Amino acid sequence: MEHFVFKSREGENNAITRQQALNILKDAAKSVGVNENIGTHSLRKT
């Protein structure tokens, strides 16, 4: 519980930012053909 699942490249144990998470999520959705509006809150609904 001391370490982040999604780590930033900055520092040893820093989390990615909300904006970085959004960019990764949108890129992943686009790459699999999801054309709907998707955001970080969408992860909570799945």
GUNULO-945209 format. One line per 3 residues: number of its first residue (from 1); their letters; for each residue x, y, z of C-alpha. Coordinates in Angstrom, 2 decimals. Each point is the difference from the previous one (the first is absolute). Layout:
BEGIN
NUM> a> X Y Z  ... .
REM end
This chain:
BEGIN
1> meh> 0.00 0.00 0.00  3.04 2.26 0.03  0.54 0.06 -3.77 .
4> fvf> -2.10 1.40 -2.82  -1.34 -2.29 -2.71  0.51 2.68 -2.67 .
7> ksr> 3.36 1.58 0.68  1.35 3.20 -1.44  3.38 0.05 -1.66 .
10> ege> 0.83 2.89 2.33  1.50 -1.11 3.29  0.03 -3.40 1.63 .
13> nna> -3.56 -0.36 1.27  -2.18 2.72 -1.48  -3.44 -0.49 -1.51 .
16> itr> -0.93 1.12 -3.49  -2.14 3.12 -0.17  -3.71 0.02 -0.74 .
19> qqa> 0.74 1.53 -3.39  2.53 -2.74 -0.83  -2.57 -2.65 0.95 .
22> lni> -2.58 1.67 -2.25  2.39 0.12 -2.96  0.95 -3.68 0.42 .
25> lkd> -3.65 -1.01 0.29  -1.09 1.99 -3.07  2.87 -1.43 -2.08 .
28> aak> -0.85 -3.54 1.09  -3.69 0.48 -0.80  0.81 1.42 -3.42 .
31> svg> 2.37 -2.88 -0.79  -2.75 -2.60 0.62  -2.64 1.92 -1.93 .
34> vne> -2.03 1.57 2.82  -1.44 3.19 -1.47  -2.04 1.06 3.02 .
37> nig> 1.06 2.77 2.35  2.06 -1.67 2.71  1.66 1.39 3.11 .
40> ths> 1.68 -1.09 3.19  -3.37 -0.28 1.73  -0.96 -2.66 -2.55 .
43> lrk> 2.37 -2.38 1.80  -2.15 0.22 3.12  -3.05 -1.16 -1.95 .
46> t> 1.58 -3.19 -1.34 .
REM end
